[in-house]
């Protein structure tokens, strides 16, 4: 295992710790806007972890998944924001 | 370790450090708007450095990674604006803080009549 591979392993572990911090905010967030913000950051973390994993495993086709994950995270965030706004307006 | 791997590791490390700081910020900052600022920090500099590293490592995929970076730069402000508007309209903000220019409230007053 070269220095490059072990460095990428350390970076993936650091990103996993960072993802755990985001999940703490998702669990603790006082209301739905805070949880939506945490969800957005979790989607971004998923993109970064998949990209680093594709580099480490020498599996280039995994990079296509990052595009799909990025678009889905954006759609989920906008959908939650629209839902919040409309549900509040109806009251 | 070639020079290419050194560049890849440098960009990936920069991106991961920015994302770790952003995740600490989302736990530590007091307000939903401050947390939003921390998220947009990771969505621009953090993930784009990691994607540049992946594009440098696989030159066939460099064009797709640049496309994804452009996509992030287009979609991140839209998502942040939608979230900020939803948070503003749902939260009880009276007396929490004072904005000098509160354009969204003026818009609401106009539409209300």
N, CA and C atoms of all chains as a GROMACS GRO file, in nm:
protein
  612
    1UNK      N    1   0.086  -0.120   0.000
    1UNK     CA    2   0.000   0.000   0.000
    1UNK      C    3   0.089   0.124   0.000
    2UNK      N    4   0.077   0.203  -0.103
    2UNK     CA    5   0.165   0.318  -0.117
    2UNK      C    6   0.116   0.432  -0.028
    3UNK      N    7   0.196   0.540  -0.028
    3UNK     CA    8   0.158   0.658   0.050
    3UNK      C    9   0.031   0.720  -0.005
    4UNK      N   10   0.016   0.714  -0.137
    4UNK     CA   11  -0.103   0.772  -0.200
    4UNK      C   12  -0.230   0.703  -0.153
    5UNK      N   13  -0.228   0.569  -0.154
    5UNK     CA   14  -0.348   0.495  -0.115
    5UNK      C   15  -0.379   0.515   0.032
    6UNK      N   16  -0.274   0.511   0.118
    6UNK     CA   17  -0.302   0.528   0.260
    6UNK      C   18  -0.349   0.671   0.290
    7UNK      N   19  -0.297   0.770   0.215
    7UNK     CA   20  -0.345   0.907   0.232
    7UNK      C   21  -0.492   0.920   0.195
    8UNK      N   22  -0.530   0.854   0.085
    8UNK     CA   23  -0.672   0.857   0.047
    8UNK      C   24  -0.758   0.787   0.151
    9UNK      N   25  -0.704   0.680   0.212
    9UNK     CA   26  -0.779   0.611   0.318
    9UNK      C   27  -0.803   0.704   0.436
   10UNK      N   28  -0.699   0.778   0.475
   10UNK     CA   29  -0.713   0.874   0.586
   10UNK      C   30  -0.816   0.981   0.551
   11UNK      N   31  -0.815   1.028   0.425
   11UNK     CA   32  -0.911   1.131   0.385
   11UNK      C   33  -1.054   1.079   0.389
   12UNK      N   34  -1.074   0.952   0.348
   12UNK     CA   35  -1.209   0.895   0.353
   12UNK      C   36  -1.255   0.882   0.498
   13UNK      N   37  -1.163   0.846   0.589
   13UNK     CA   38  -1.200   0.835   0.731
   13UNK      C   39  -1.237   0.973   0.787
   14UNK      N   40  -1.161   1.077   0.748
   14UNK     CA   41  -1.193   1.213   0.794
   14UNK      C   42  -1.330   1.256   0.743
   15UNK      N   43  -1.360   1.223   0.617
   15UNK     CA   44  -1.491   1.260   0.563
   15UNK      C   45  -1.603   1.183   0.633
   16UNK      N   46  -1.576   1.060   0.676
   16UNK     CA   47  -1.678   0.985   0.749
   16UNK      C   48  -1.706   1.049   0.884
   17UNK      N   49  -1.601   1.096   0.952
   17UNK     CA   50  -1.621   1.167   1.079
   17UNK      C   51  -1.706   1.292   1.056
   18UNK      N   52  -1.674   1.363   0.948
   18UNK     CA   53  -1.748   1.485   0.914
   18UNK      C   54  -1.894   1.453   0.884
   19UNK      N   55  -1.918   1.339   0.816
   19UNK     CA   56  -2.055   1.296   0.788
   19UNK      C   57  -2.129   1.264   0.917
   20UNK      N   58  -2.058   1.204   1.014
   20UNK     CA   59  -2.122   1.175   1.142
   20UNK      C   60  -2.164   1.303   1.214
   21UNK      N   61  -2.080   1.409   1.203
   21UNK     CA   62  -2.117   1.537   1.264
   21UNK      C   63  -2.245   1.591   1.199
   22UNK      N   64  -2.257   1.575   1.065
   22UNK     CA   65  -2.378   1.620   0.997
   22UNK      C   66  -2.501   1.543   1.046
   23UNK      N   67  -2.481   1.412   1.070
   23UNK     CA   68  -2.596   1.333   1.119
   23UNK      C   69  -2.636   1.373   1.260
   24UNK      N   70  -2.539   1.419   1.340
   24UNK     CA   71  -2.575   1.471   1.473
   24UNK      C   72  -2.666   1.593   1.460
   25UNK      N   73  -2.632   1.681   1.364
   25UNK     CA   74  -2.717   1.798   1.343
   25UNK      C   75  -2.853   1.756   1.289
   26UNK      N   76  -2.856   1.653   1.202
   26UNK     CA   77  -2.984   1.605   1.148
   26UNK      C   78  -3.071   1.548   1.259
   27UNK      N   79  -3.007   1.484   1.359
   27UNK     CA   80  -3.084   1.427   1.469
   27UNK      C   81  -3.129   1.536   1.567
   28UNK      N   82  -3.042   1.634   1.593
   28UNK     CA   83  -3.068   1.730   1.700
   28UNK      C   84  -3.140   1.854   1.656
   29UNK      N   85  -3.143   1.879   1.520
   29UNK     CA   86  -3.192   2.007   1.470
   29UNK      C   87  -3.327   2.044   1.526
   30UNK      N   88  -3.342   2.167   1.576
   30UNK     CA   89  -3.464   2.199   1.649
   30UNK      C   90  -3.589   2.197   1.560
   31UNK      N   91  -3.575   2.228   1.432
   31UNK     CA   92  -3.694   2.232   1.347
   31UNK      C   93  -3.657   2.183   1.206
   32UNK      N   94  -3.756   2.185   1.116
   32UNK     CA   95  -3.733   2.126   0.985
   32UNK      C   96  -3.632   2.206   0.900
   33UNK      N   97  -3.626   2.342   0.902
   33UNK     CA   98  -3.523   2.409   0.822
   33UNK      C   99  -3.381   2.368   0.858
   34UNK      N  100  -3.352   2.350   0.987
   34UNK     CA  101  -3.218   2.303   1.026
   34UNK      C  102  -3.190   2.164   0.971
   35UNK      N  103  -3.292   2.077   0.972
   35UNK     CA  104  -3.272   1.942   0.921
   35UNK      C  105  -3.252   1.944   0.771
   36UNK      N  106  -3.321   2.038   0.701
   36UNK     CA  107  -3.302   2.048   0.556
   36UNK      C  108  -3.160   2.091   0.523
   37UNK      N  109  -3.106   2.186   0.601
   37UNK     CA  110  -2.968   2.229   0.581
   37UNK      C  111  -2.872   2.113   0.603
   38UNK      N  112  -2.898   2.034   0.708
   38UNK     CA  113  -2.811   1.920   0.735
   38UNK      C  114  -2.820   1.817   0.623
   39UNK      N  115  -2.940   1.799   0.567
   39UNK     CA  116  -2.956   1.704   0.456
   39UNK      C  117  -2.877   1.749   0.333
   40UNK      N  118  -2.876   1.879   0.306
   40UNK     CA  119  -2.800   1.931   0.193
   40UNK      C  120  -2.651   1.899   0.210
   41UNK      N  121  -2.600   1.921   0.331
   41UNK     CA  122  -2.458   1.894   0.356
   41UNK      C  123  -2.428   1.744   0.348
   42UNK      N  124  -2.524   1.659   0.388
   42UNK     CA  125  -2.504   1.514   0.378
   42UNK      C  126  -2.496   1.471   0.232
   43UNK      N  127  -2.579   1.531   0.145
   43UNK     CA  128  -2.574   1.496   0.002
   43UNK      C  129  -2.438   1.536  -0.057
   44UNK      N  130  -2.387   1.653  -0.016
   44UNK     CA  131  -2.255   1.697  -0.066
   44UNK      C  132  -2.146   1.602  -0.018
   45UNK      N  133  -2.157   1.558   0.109
   45UNK     CA  134  -2.060   1.462   0.160
   45UNK      C  135  -2.064   1.331   0.082
   46UNK      N  136  -2.185   1.288   0.043
   46UNK     CA  137  -2.196   1.164  -0.033
   46UNK      C  138  -2.122   1.176  -0.166
   47UNK      N  139  -2.136   1.291  -0.233
   47UNK     CA  140  -2.066   1.312  -0.359
   47UNK      C  141  -1.915   1.302  -0.339
   48UNK      N  142  -1.864   1.368  -0.234
   48UNK     CA  143  -1.718   1.371  -0.212
   48UNK      C  144  -1.666   1.233  -0.175
   49UNK      N  145  -1.743   1.157  -0.093
   49UNK     CA  146  -1.696   1.024  -0.053
   49UNK      C  147  -1.693   0.930  -0.173
   50UNK      N  148  -1.794   0.939  -0.262
   50UNK     CA  149  -1.796   0.852  -0.380
   50UNK      C  150  -1.678   0.887  -0.472
   51UNK      N  151  -1.647   1.017  -0.486
   51UNK     CA  152  -1.534   1.056  -0.573
   51UNK      C  153  -1.402   1.003  -0.517
   52UNK      N  154  -1.382   1.017  -0.385
   52UNK     CA  155  -1.258   0.967  -0.326
   52UNK      C  156  -1.249   0.814  -0.335
   53UNK      N  157  -1.363   0.746  -0.320
   53UNK     CA  158  -1.364   0.600  -0.328
   53UNK      C  159  -1.331   0.554  -0.469
   54UNK      N  160  -1.379   0.631  -0.569
   54UNK     CA  161  -1.348   0.596  -0.708
   54UNK      C  162  -1.199   0.611  -0.735
   55UNK      N  163  -1.136   0.712  -0.675
   55UNK     CA  164  -0.991   0.726  -0.693
   55UNK      C  165  -0.918   0.612  -0.624
   56UNK      N  166  -0.960   0.578  -0.501
   56UNK     CA  167  -0.886   0.480  -0.423
   56UNK      C  168  -0.898   0.340  -0.480
   57UNK      N  169  -1.018   0.303  -0.528
   57UNK     CA  170  -1.038   0.168  -0.580
   57UNK      C  171  -1.003   0.157  -0.728
   58UNK      N  172  -0.954   0.263  -0.791
   58UNK     CA  173  -0.922   0.265  -0.934
   58UNK      C  174  -1.043   0.224  -1.017
   59UNK      N  175  -1.160   0.272  -0.976
   59UNK     CA  176  -1.284   0.238  -1.046
   59UNK      C  177  -1.343   0.365  -1.104
   60UNK      N  178  -1.304   0.399  -1.226
   60UNK     CA  179  -1.348   0.524  -1.286
   60UNK      C  180  -1.498   0.533  -1.312
   61UNK      N  181  -1.568   0.423  -1.348
   61UNK     CA  182  -1.712   0.437  -1.373
   61UNK      C  183  -1.791   0.482  -1.252
   62UNK      N  184  -1.735   0.470  -1.131
   62UNK     CA  185  -1.807   0.519  -1.012
   62UNK      C  186  -1.826   0.670  -1.018
   63UNK      N  187  -1.746   0.739  -1.099
   63UNK     CA  188  -1.758   0.886  -1.103
   63UNK      C  189  -1.890   0.929  -1.166
   64UNK      N  190  -1.953   0.840  -1.245
   64UNK     CA  191  -2.084   0.877  -1.299
   64UNK      C  192  -2.189   0.889  -1.189
   65UNK      N  193  -2.170   0.813  -1.081
   65UNK     CA  194  -2.268   0.816  -0.973
   65UNK      C  195  -2.269   0.954  -0.906
   66UNK      N  196  -2.151   1.022  -0.905
   66UNK     CA  197  -2.147   1.152  -0.838
   66UNK      C  198  -2.241   1.252  -0.904
   67UNK      N  199  -2.254   1.243  -1.038
   67UNK     CA  200  -2.343   1.337  -1.107
   67UNK      C  201  -2.487   1.315  -1.062
   68UNK      N  202  -2.528   1.186  -1.059
   68UNK     CA  203  -2.666   1.155  -1.019
   68UNK      C  204  -2.690   1.198  -0.875
   69UNK      N  205  -2.591   1.171  -0.787
   69UNK     CA  206  -2.610   1.205  -0.645
   69UNK      C  207  -2.621   1.356  -0.626
   70UNK      N  208  -2.539   1.432  -0.700
   70UNK     CA  209  -2.546   1.578  -0.689
   70UNK      C  210  -2.681   1.632  -0.731
   71UNK      N  211  -2.734   1.582  -0.844
   71UNK     CA  212  -2.865   1.629  -0.891
   71UNK      C  213  -2.975   1.590  -0.793
   72UNK      N  214  -2.967   1.466  -0.740
   72UNK     CA  215  -3.072   1.422  -0.647
   72UNK      C  216  -3.069   1.501  -0.517
   73UNK      N  217  -2.949   1.534  -0.468
   73UNK     CA  218  -2.942   1.615  -0.347
   73UNK      C  219  -3.000   1.753  -0.366
   74UNK      N  220  -2.970   1.814  -0.481
   74UNK     CA  221  -3.028   1.946  -0.512
   74UNK      C  222  -3.180   1.939  -0.518
   75UNK      N  223  -3.233   1.834  -0.589
   75UNK     CA  224  -3.379   1.823  -0.601
   75UNK      C  225  -3.444   1.801  -0.466
   76UNK      N  226  -3.382   1.720  -0.379
   76UNK     CA  227  -3.439   1.696  -0.248
   76UNK      C  228  -3.443   1.822  -0.163
   77UNK      N  229  -3.336   1.901  -0.169
   77UNK     CA  230  -3.332   2.024  -0.090
   77UNK      C  231  -3.439   2.123  -0.136
   78UNK      N  232  -3.448   2.141  -0.270
   78UNK     CA  233  -3.548   2.236  -0.321
   78UNK      C  234  -3.689   2.187  -0.291
   79UNK      N  235  -3.709   2.054  -0.298
   79UNK     CA  236  -3.841   1.998  -0.269
   79UNK      C  237  -3.880   2.022  -0.124
   80UNK      N  238  -3.784   2.003  -0.030
   80UNK     CA  239  -3.814   2.028   0.110
   80UNK      C  240  -3.845   2.175   0.134
   81UNK      N  241  -3.770   2.264   0.066
   81UNK     CA  242  -3.792   2.408   0.085
   81UNK      C  243  -3.930   2.448   0.033
   82UNK      N  244  -3.969   2.396  -0.083
   82UNK     CA  245  -4.101   2.431  -0.138
   82UNK      C  246  -4.212   2.377  -0.049
   83UNK      N  247  -4.191   2.255   0.001
   83UNK     CA  248  -4.292   2.195   0.089
   83UNK      C  249  -4.311   2.278   0.215
   84UNK      N  250  -4.198   2.324   0.274
   84UNK     CA  251  -4.206   2.405   0.395
   84UNK      C  252  -4.282   2.533   0.370
   85UNK      N  253  -4.247   2.601   0.260
   85UNK     CA  254  -4.307   2.731   0.231
   85UNK      C  255  -4.457   2.718   0.208
   86UNK      N  256  -4.496   2.617   0.127
   86UNK     CA  257  -4.637   2.604   0.094
   86UNK      C  258  -4.719   2.556   0.212
   87UNK      N  259  -4.661   2.466   0.294
   87UNK     CA  260  -4.737   2.418   0.410
   87UNK      C  261  -4.758   2.530   0.510
   88UNK      N  262  -4.662   2.626   0.514
   88UNK     CA  263  -4.682   2.737   0.606
   88UNK      C  264  -4.785   2.836   0.552
   89UNK      N  265  -4.789   2.852   0.419
   89UNK     CA  266  -4.877   2.953   0.362
   89UNK      C  267  -5.023   2.914   0.375
   90UNK      N  268  -5.050   2.784   0.373
   90UNK     CA  269  -5.189   2.738   0.376
   90UNK      C  270  -5.255   2.766   0.511
   91UNK      N  271  -5.173   2.774   0.618
   91UNK     CA  272  -5.231   2.790   0.751
   91UNK      C  273  -5.300   2.923   0.769
   92UNK      N  274   0.546   0.772  -0.575
   92UNK     CA  275   0.441   0.874  -0.587
   92UNK      C  276   0.480   0.972  -0.696
   93UNK      N  277   0.404   0.973  -0.800
   93UNK     CA  278   0.434   1.064  -0.911
   93UNK      C  279   0.386   1.205  -0.879
   94UNK      N  280   0.419   1.297  -0.971
   94UNK     CA  281   0.377   1.436  -0.950
   94UNK      C  282   0.226   1.451  -0.964
   95UNK      N  283   0.166   1.367  -1.050
   95UNK     CA  284   0.021   1.371  -1.066
   95UNK      C  285  -0.049   1.328  -0.937
   96UNK      N  286   0.002   1.221  -0.876
   96UNK     CA  287  -0.059   1.175  -0.750
   96UNK      C  288  -0.043   1.278  -0.640
   97UNK      N  289   0.069   1.350  -0.643
   97UNK     CA  290   0.088   1.456  -0.543
   97UNK      C  291  -0.017   1.566  -0.560
   98UNK      N  292  -0.043   1.604  -0.686
   98UNK     CA  293  -0.146   1.706  -0.709
   98UNK      C  294  -0.283   1.656  -0.667
   99UNK      N  295  -0.313   1.529  -0.701
   99UNK     CA  296  -0.444   1.472  -0.665
   99UNK      C  297  -0.461   1.472  -0.513
  100UNK      N  298  -0.354   1.430  -0.442
  100UNK     CA  299  -0.363   1.423  -0.296
  100UNK      C  300  -0.376   1.562  -0.236
  101UNK      N  301  -0.307   1.662  -0.296
  101UNK     CA  302  -0.316   1.799  -0.245
  101UNK      C  303  -0.458   1.853  -0.258
  102UNK      N  304  -0.518   1.838  -0.378
  102UNK     CA  305  -0.653   1.891  -0.396
  102UNK      C  306  -0.754   1.818  -0.308
  103UNK      N  307  -0.740   1.684  -0.296
  103UNK     CA  308  -0.833   1.608  -0.213
  103UNK      C  309  -0.821   1.649  -0.067
  104UNK      N  310  -0.696   1.672  -0.021
  104UNK     CA  311  -0.678   1.712   0.119
  104UNK      C  312  -0.739   1.849   0.146
  105UNK      N  313  -0.720   1.941   0.051
  105UNK     CA  314  -0.778   2.075   0.068
  105UNK      C  315  -0.930   2.067   0.077
  106UNK      N  316  -0.990   1.989  -0.013
  106UNK     CA  317  -1.135   1.976  -0.012
  106UNK      C  318  -1.186   1.912   0.115
  107UNK      N  319  -1.119   1.808   0.161
  107UNK     CA  320  -1.165   1.737   0.281
  107UNK      C  321  -1.153   1.827   0.403
  108UNK      N  322  -1.045   1.906   0.411
  108UNK     CA  323  -1.029   1.996   0.526
  108UNK      C  324  -1.140   2.100   0.528
  109UNK      N  325  -1.173   2.155   0.411
  109UNK     CA  326  -1.281   2.255   0.406
  109UNK      C  327  -1.414   2.192   0.445
  110UNK      N  328  -1.438   2.067   0.399
  110UNK     CA  329  -1.565   2.003   0.434
  110UNK      C  330  -1.572   1.968   0.582
  111UNK      N  331  -1.458   1.932   0.642
  111UNK     CA  332  -1.457   1.903   0.786
  111UNK      C  333  -1.485   2.030   0.866
  112UNK      N  334  -1.426   2.142   0.823
  112UNK     CA  335  -1.454   2.270   0.892
  112UNK      C  336  -1.601   2.306   0.878
  113UNK      N  337  -1.657   2.281   0.760
  113UNK     CA  338  -1.798   2.311   0.739
  113UNK      C  339  -1.888   2.224   0.826
  114UNK      N  340  -1.851   2.098   0.843
  114UNK     CA  341  -1.933   2.010   0.928
  114UNK      C  342  -1.922   2.048   1.074
  115UNK      N  343  -1.804   2.096   1.116
  115UNK     CA  344  -1.792   2.148   1.253
  115UNK      C  345  -1.878   2.272   1.268
  116UNK      N  346  -1.879   2.356   1.162
  116UNK     CA  347  -1.958   2.478   1.168
  116UNK      C  348  -2.106   2.452   1.177
  117UNK      N  349  -2.154   2.346   1.107
  117UNK     CA  350  -2.299   2.322   1.113
  117UNK      C  351  -2.341   2.274   1.252
  118UNK      N  352  -2.247   2.218   1.328
  118UNK     CA  353  -2.280   2.182   1.466
  118UNK      C  354  -2.266   2.301   1.561
  119UNK      N  355  -2.173   2.391   1.530
  119UNK     CA  356  -2.133   2.490   1.630
  119UNK      C  357  -2.208   2.622   1.615
  120UNK      N  358  -2.247   2.658   1.493
  120UNK     CA  359  -2.305   2.791   1.470
  120UNK      C  360  -2.446   2.799   1.528
  121UNK      N  361  -2.486   2.918   1.571
  121UNK     CA  362  -2.607   2.927   1.651
  121UNK      C  363  -2.738   2.937   1.574
  122UNK      N  364  -2.732   2.973   1.445
  122UNK     CA  365  -2.853   3.017   1.377
  122UNK      C  366  -2.869   2.936   1.249
  123UNK      N  367  -2.991   2.928   1.196
  123UNK     CA  368  -3.009   2.850   1.074
  123UNK      C  369  -2.944   2.920   0.954
  124UNK      N  370  -2.940   3.052   0.957
  124UNK     CA  371  -2.875   3.124   0.845
  124UNK      C  372  -2.723   3.109   0.850
  125UNK      N  373  -2.668   3.109   0.969
  125UNK     CA  374  -2.523   3.088   0.982
  125UNK      C  375  -2.487   2.946   0.938
  126UNK      N  376  -2.576   2.850   0.971
  126UNK     CA  377  -2.549   2.713   0.926
  126UNK      C  378  -2.556   2.703   0.775
  127UNK      N  379  -2.648   2.778   0.714
  127UNK     CA  380  -2.658   2.781   0.568
  127UNK      C  381  -2.528   2.833   0.505
  128UNK      N  382  -2.470   2.934   0.566
  128UNK     CA  383  -2.343   2.988   0.514
  128UNK      C  384  -2.233   2.883   0.522
  129UNK      N  385  -2.235   2.804   0.629
  129UNK     CA  386  -2.135   2.699   0.644
  129UNK      C  387  -2.152   2.591   0.537
  130UNK      N  388  -2.279   2.558   0.503
  130UNK     CA  389  -2.305   2.457   0.401
  130UNK      C  390  -2.258   2.504   0.263
  131UNK      N  391  -2.283   2.631   0.232
  131UNK     CA  392  -2.243   2.678   0.099
  131UNK      C  393  -2.091   2.686   0.087
  132UNK      N  394  -2.023   2.699   0.201
  132UNK     CA  395  -1.877   2.689   0.202
  132UNK      C  396  -1.832   2.553   0.152
  133UNK      N  397  -1.897   2.445   0.202
  133UNK     CA  398  -1.858   2.311   0.158
  133UNK      C  399  -1.903   2.285   0.015
  134UNK      N  400  -2.018   2.342  -0.024
  134UNK     CA  401  -2.072   2.311  -0.157
  134UNK      C  402  -1.991   2.375  -0.268
  135UNK      N  403  -1.914   2.478  -0.240
  135UNK     CA  404  -1.835   2.538  -0.348
  135UNK      C  405  -1.689   2.493  -0.341
  136UNK      N  406  -1.617   2.535  -0.238
  136UNK     CA  407  -1.472   2.506  -0.236
  136UNK      C  408  -1.444   2.360  -0.202
  137UNK      N  409  -1.519   2.305  -0.107
  137UNK     CA  410  -1.488   2.172  -0.057
  137UNK      C  411  -1.505   2.064  -0.162
  138UNK      N  412  -1.628   2.050  -0.212
  138UNK     CA  413  -1.654   1.937  -0.302
  138UNK      C  414  -1.590   1.961  -0.439
  139UNK      N  415  -1.572   2.086  -0.476
  139UNK     CA  416  -1.512   2.111  -0.608
  139UNK      C  417  -1.365   2.075  -0.610
  140UNK      N  418  -1.294   2.094  -0.499
  140UNK     CA  419  -1.154   2.051  -0.495
  140UNK      C  420  -1.145   1.900  -0.506
  141UNK      N  421  -1.235   1.826  -0.440
  141UNK     CA  422  -1.234   1.680  -0.450
  141UNK      C  423  -1.264   1.637  -0.593
  142UNK      N  424  -1.359   1.705  -0.659
  142UNK     CA  425  -1.393   1.668  -0.797
  142UNK      C  426  -1.280   1.701  -0.893
  143UNK      N  427  -1.208   1.811  -0.867
  143UNK     CA  428  -1.092   1.842  -0.951
  143UNK      C  429  -0.985   1.734  -0.934
  144UNK      N  430  -0.969   1.685  -0.811
  144UNK     CA  431  -0.872   1.577  -0.788
  144UNK      C  432  -0.911   1.452  -0.866
  145UNK      N  433  -1.041   1.417  -0.864
  145UNK     CA  434  -1.087   1.300  -0.938
  145UNK      C  435  -1.068   1.320  -1.088
  146UNK      N  436  -1.095   1.444  -1.137
  146UNK     CA  437  -1.078   1.470  -1.280
  146UNK      C  438  -0.932   1.466  -1.323
  147UNK      N  439  -0.841   1.509  -1.232
  147UNK     CA  440  -0.699   1.501  -1.267
  147UNK      C  441  -0.651   1.357  -1.271
  148UNK      N  442  -0.707   1.274  -1.182
  148UNK     CA  443  -0.661   1.136  -1.175
  148UNK      C  444  -0.711   1.055  -1.295
  149UNK      N  445  -0.834   1.082  -1.340
  149UNK     CA  446  -0.888   1.017  -1.460
  149UNK      C  447  -0.909   1.123  -1.567
  150UNK      N  448  -0.815   1.142  -1.660
  150UNK     CA  449  -0.830   1.250  -1.759
  150UNK      C  450  -0.949   1.229  -1.853
  151UNK      N  451  -0.996   1.102  -1.868
  151UNK     CA  452  -1.114   1.081  -1.953
  151UNK      C  453  -1.238   1.146  -1.892
  152UNK      N  454  -1.239   1.151  -1.760
  152UNK     CA  455  -1.357   1.203  -1.691
  152UNK      C  456  -1.345   1.350  -1.654
  153UNK      N  457  -1.241   1.416  -1.703
  153UNK     CA  458  -1.219   1.556  -1.662
  153UNK      C  459  -1.334   1.646  -1.709
  154UNK      N  460  -1.383   1.620  -1.832
  154UNK     CA  461  -1.490   1.703  -1.885
  154UNK      C  462  -1.618   1.687  -1.802
  155UNK      N  463  -1.647   1.560  -1.764
  155UNK     CA  464  -1.767   1.536  -1.683
  155UNK      C  465  -1.753   1.601  -1.546
  156UNK      N  466  -1.633   1.598  -1.488
  156UNK     CA  467  -1.616   1.660  -1.356
  156UNK      C  468  -1.630   1.812  -1.365
  157UNK      N  469  -1.579   1.871  -1.474
  157UNK     CA  470  -1.597   2.016  -1.492
  157UNK      C  471  -1.745   2.048  -1.508
  158UNK      N  472  -1.817   1.960  -1.580
  158UNK     CA  473  -1.961   1.978  -1.594
  158UNK      C  474  -2.031   1.973  -1.459
  159UNK      N  475  -1.986   1.878  -1.374
  159UNK     CA  476  -2.047   1.865  -1.241
  159UNK      C  477  -2.015   1.988  -1.155
  160UNK      N  478  -1.894   2.044  -1.171
  160UNK     CA  479  -1.859   2.165  -1.095
  160UNK      C  480  -1.947   2.280  -1.137
  161UNK      N  481  -1.969   2.294  -1.270
  161UNK     CA  482  -2.059   2.399  -1.318
  161UNK      C  483  -2.199   2.377  -1.263
  162UNK      N  484  -2.241   2.248  -1.260
  162UNK     CA  485  -2.373   2.217  -1.205
  162UNK      C  486  -2.384   2.258  -1.059
  163UNK      N  487  -2.276   2.232  -0.980
  163UNK     CA  488  -2.279   2.272  -0.840
  163UNK      C  489  -2.285   2.423  -0.827
  164UNK      N  490  -2.209   2.494  -0.912
  164UNK     CA  491  -2.210   2.639  -0.901
  164UNK      C  492  -2.344   2.698  -0.943
  165UNK      N  493  -2.420   2.626  -1.029
  165UNK     CA  494  -2.552   2.677  -1.066
  165UNK      C  495  -2.654   2.642  -0.959
  166UNK      N  496  -2.649   2.517  -0.908
  166UNK     CA  497  -2.758   2.473  -0.820
  166UNK      C  498  -2.743   2.516  -0.676
  167UNK      N  499  -2.619   2.539  -0.628
  167UNK     CA  500  -2.602   2.571  -0.485
  167UNK      C  501  -2.670   2.703  -0.447
  168UNK      N  502  -2.658   2.813  -0.527
  168UNK     CA  503  -2.731   2.935  -0.488
  168UNK      C  504  -2.881   2.919  -0.492
  169UNK      N  505  -2.932   2.837  -0.590
  169UNK     CA  506  -3.077   2.817  -0.598
  169UNK      C  507  -3.127   2.746  -0.472
  170UNK      N  508  -3.057   2.639  -0.433
  170UNK     CA  509  -3.099   2.564  -0.315
  170UNK      C  510  -3.089   2.650  -0.190
  171UNK      N  511  -2.980   2.728  -0.179
  171UNK     CA  512  -2.964   2.811  -0.059
  171UNK      C  513  -3.070   2.920  -0.052
  172UNK      N  514  -3.104   2.980  -0.168
  172UNK     CA  515  -3.207   3.083  -0.167
  172UNK      C  516  -3.343   3.025  -0.130
  173UNK      N  517  -3.375   2.908  -0.186
  173UNK     CA  518  -3.504   2.847  -0.154
  173UNK      C  519  -3.512   2.812  -0.007
  174UNK      N  520  -3.400   2.758   0.048
  174UNK     CA  521  -3.401   2.722   0.190
  174UNK      C  522  -3.410   2.844   0.279
  175UNK      N  523  -3.340   2.952   0.242
  175UNK     CA  524  -3.343   3.072   0.326
  175UNK      C  525  -3.481   3.133   0.326
  176UNK      N  526  -3.548   3.132   0.209
  176UNK     CA  527  -3.682   3.188   0.204
  176UNK      C  528  -3.780   3.104   0.287
  177UNK      N  529  -3.767   2.972   0.277
  177UNK     CA  530  -3.855   2.886   0.355
  177UNK      C  531  -3.831   2.904   0.504
  178UNK      N  532  -3.702   2.916   0.543
  178UNK     CA  533  -3.672   2.935   0.686
  178UNK      C  534  -3.723   3.070   0.734
  179UNK      N  535  -3.714   3.173   0.649
  179UNK     CA  536  -3.761   3.306   0.688
  179UNK      C  537  -3.912   3.306   0.705
  180UNK      N  538  -3.983   3.238   0.616
  180UNK     CA  539  -4.130   3.245   0.620
  180UNK      C  540  -4.187   3.155   0.728
  181UNK      N  541  -4.114   3.049   0.768
  181UNK     CA  542  -4.171   2.960   0.868
  181UNK      C  543  -4.132   2.997   1.010
  182UNK      N  544  -4.018   3.066   1.028
  182UNK     CA  545  -3.971   3.089   1.165
  182UNK      C  546  -4.037   3.212   1.226
  183UNK      N  547  -4.036   3.213   1.359
  183UNK     CA  548  -4.085   3.330   1.432
  183UNK      C  549  -3.964   3.417   1.462
  184UNK      N  550  -3.951   3.526   1.386
  184UNK     CA  551  -3.828   3.602   1.394
  184UNK      C  552  -3.844   3.736   1.464
  185UNK      N  553  -3.965   3.769   1.511
  185UNK     CA  554  -3.984   3.903   1.566
  185UNK      C  555  -3.898   3.921   1.690
  186UNK      N  556  -3.811   4.024   1.686
  186UNK     CA  557  -3.729   4.056   1.802
  186UNK      C  558  -3.601   3.977   1.812
  187UNK      N  559  -3.582   3.877   1.722
  187UNK     CA  560  -3.458   3.801   1.730
  187UNK      C  561  -3.339   3.884   1.683
  188UNK      N  562  -3.352   3.943   1.565
  188UNK     CA  563  -3.246   4.031   1.518
  188UNK      C  564  -3.309   4.133   1.424
  189UNK      N  565  -3.235   4.240   1.396
  189UNK     CA  566  -3.288   4.350   1.316
  189UNK      C  567  -3.212   4.356   1.184
  190UNK      N  568  -3.284   4.350   1.073
  190UNK     CA  569  -3.223   4.367   0.943
  190UNK      C  570  -3.243   4.510   0.897
  191UNK      N  571  -3.139   4.570   0.844
  191UNK     CA  572  -3.155   4.707   0.795
  191UNK      C  573  -3.242   4.710   0.669
  192UNK      N  574  -3.212   4.618   0.574
  192UNK     CA  575  -3.294   4.610   0.454
  192UNK      C  576  -3.362   4.474   0.454
  193UNK      N  577  -3.490   4.472   0.484
  193UNK     CA  578  -3.563   4.346   0.490
  193UNK      C  579  -3.652   4.338   0.367
  194UNK      N  580  -3.592   4.298   0.254
  194UNK     CA  581  -3.665   4.307   0.128
  194UNK      C  582  -3.778   4.206   0.119
  195UNK      N  583  -3.759   4.089   0.181
  195UNK     CA  584  -3.863   3.987   0.173
  195UNK      C  585  -3.988   4.031   0.248
  196UNK      N  586  -3.970   4.100   0.360
  196UNK     CA  587  -4.086   4.149   0.435
  196UNK      C  588  -4.158   4.257   0.357
  197UNK      N  589  -4.081   4.345   0.287
  197UNK     CA  590  -4.146   4.447   0.204
  197UNK      C  591  -4.227   4.384   0.093
  198UNK      N  592  -4.170   4.277   0.032
  198UNK     CA  593  -4.244   4.206  -0.073
  198UNK      C  594  -4.372   4.147  -0.017
  199UNK      N  595  -4.365   4.090   0.102
  199UNK     CA  596  -4.485   4.030   0.160
  199UNK      C  597  -4.590   4.136   0.189
  200UNK      N  598  -4.546   4.254   0.234
  200UNK     CA  599  -4.640   4.362   0.261
  200UNK      C  600  -4.709   4.407   0.133
  201UNK      N  601  -4.631   4.413   0.024
  201UNK     CA  602  -4.691   4.456  -0.102
  201UNK      C  603  -4.793   4.355  -0.151
  202UNK      N  604  -4.760   4.227  -0.142
  202UNK     CA  605  -4.855   4.128  -0.193
  202UNK      C  606  -4.977   4.119  -0.103
  203UNK      N  607  -4.957   4.147   0.026
  203UNK     CA  608  -5.071   4.143   0.116
  203UNK      C  609  -5.164   4.262   0.092
  204UNK      N  610  -5.110   4.367   0.032
  204UNK     CA  611  -5.196   4.482   0.005
  204UNK      C  612  -5.148   4.590   0.089
   0.00000   0.00000   0.00000
